[in-house]
Amino acid sequence: MALEHASSGQVIEVLRRDGDDLSQFSAIALAKTDELELIRMCMPKGKTMPEHHVLGEITLLCLQGQVAVQAHGGEQVLGPGQMLYLHGGQAHALAAREDSLVLLTILMAKAGR
């Protein structure tokens, strides 16, 4: 059965969900349209995502923990309440320095979809 995405006007619980375990990796699409995708990622300490890129512009919002983002030839460390914006196509890598919760937003319209 496919995961049901949030609909317009629906409240989305981002910080706490049933069965939350930040020590286990998970990536759940909370909402998805032709133009926008919202993804909630749990990243356990030590979890890395090798360098990659997304065609659409993105934001990464750290809700809990600490995540290092490598992009533009440097590294930025995001803590709770900190956000990073990246142009579409910008190569980046992630590394969780603590058990972390991140909200990823992708602007699909810029990705040519």
C-alpha positions as CSV (number, residue, x, y, z in Angstrom):
1,M,0.0,0.0,0.0
2,A,1.4,3.4,-1.0
3,L,2.1,6.0,1.6
4,E,-0.6,8.7,1.7
5,H,0.8,12.2,1.2
6,A,-0.6,15.2,3.1
7,S,-3.3,17.2,1.3
8,S,-3.7,20.9,1.1
9,G,-4.8,22.3,4.6
10,Q,-3.8,19.1,6.4
11,V,-1.6,19.5,9.5
12,I,1.7,17.5,9.2
13,E,3.4,16.2,12.4
14,V,7.1,16.7,11.6
15,L,8.8,16.5,15.0
16,R,7.1,13.5,16.5
17,R,5.7,10.4,14.8
18,D,4.6,7.1,16.1
19,G,7.5,4.7,16.4
20,D,10.1,7.5,16.0
21,D,13.6,6.1,16.3
22,L,16.3,8.5,15.2
23,S,18.9,5.7,15.4
24,Q,17.3,4.2,12.3
25,F,17.5,5.8,8.8
26,S,14.2,6.6,7.2
27,A,13.1,9.0,4.5
28,I,9.4,9.6,4.2
29,A,7.7,11.9,1.6
30,L,5.2,13.9,3.6
31,A,3.8,15.8,0.7
32,K,4.3,15.7,-3.1
33,T,3.0,17.6,-6.0
34,D,4.2,18.2,-9.5
35,E,6.1,21.3,-8.2
36,L,7.1,20.5,-4.6
37,E,8.2,17.6,-2.5
38,L,8.7,17.5,1.3
39,I,10.7,14.7,2.8
40,R,11.3,13.9,6.5
41,M,14.6,12.2,7.1
42,C,15.8,10.5,10.2
43,M,19.6,10.2,10.1
44,P,21.3,8.2,12.8
45,K,24.7,9.4,14.1
46,G,27.4,8.3,11.6
47,K,24.9,7.9,8.6
48,T,26.3,9.5,5.5
49,M,24.8,10.2,2.1
50,P,27.6,10.3,-0.6
51,E,27.9,13.3,-2.9
52,H,24.9,13.6,-5.1
53,H,22.7,16.3,-6.7
54,V,19.0,17.0,-7.1
55,L,17.9,18.9,-10.2
56,G,15.5,21.1,-8.3
57,E,16.4,23.8,-5.8
58,I,16.4,22.4,-2.2
59,T,16.4,23.5,1.4
60,L,17.6,21.4,4.3
61,L,16.1,22.3,7.7
62,C,17.7,20.6,10.8
63,L,15.0,20.0,13.3
64,Q,17.0,17.9,15.8
65,G,20.6,16.7,16.1
66,Q,23.5,17.9,14.0
67,V,24.1,17.4,10.2
68,A,27.2,18.3,8.3
69,V,26.6,19.4,4.7
70,Q,29.4,19.4,2.2
71,A,28.8,21.7,-0.8
72,H,30.5,24.6,-2.7
73,G,33.9,23.2,-1.7
74,G,33.2,23.6,2.0
75,E,31.3,22.2,5.0
76,Q,28.4,23.7,6.9
77,V,27.2,22.2,10.1
78,L,23.4,22.5,10.7
79,G,22.0,22.4,14.2
80,P,18.3,22.6,15.4
81,G,16.5,25.4,13.7
82,Q,19.2,26.0,11.0
83,M,18.5,25.8,7.3
84,L,20.6,25.6,4.2
85,Y,19.5,26.5,0.6
86,L,21.2,24.9,-2.4
87,H,20.7,25.7,-6.1
88,G,19.3,23.0,-8.3
89,G,22.1,20.7,-9.5
90,Q,24.5,21.6,-6.7
91,A,26.5,18.6,-5.6
92,H,26.3,18.0,-1.9
93,A,26.9,15.2,0.7
94,L,25.5,14.8,4.2
95,A,26.8,13.3,7.4
96,A,24.9,13.0,10.7
97,R,27.1,14.0,13.6
98,E,24.3,13.1,16.0
99,D,21.0,11.2,15.7
100,S,19.2,13.8,13.5
101,L,15.9,14.8,12.1
102,V,15.9,16.8,8.8
103,L,13.2,18.3,6.7
104,L,14.1,18.4,3.0
105,T,12.2,20.5,0.5
106,I,12.7,20.1,-3.2
107,L,11.3,22.6,-5.7
108,M,10.3,20.2,-8.5
109,A,9.3,22.9,-11.0
110,K,13.0,23.9,-11.4
111,A,13.9,20.2,-11.9
112,G,12.2,20.2,-15.3
113,R,9.2,18.1,-14.2
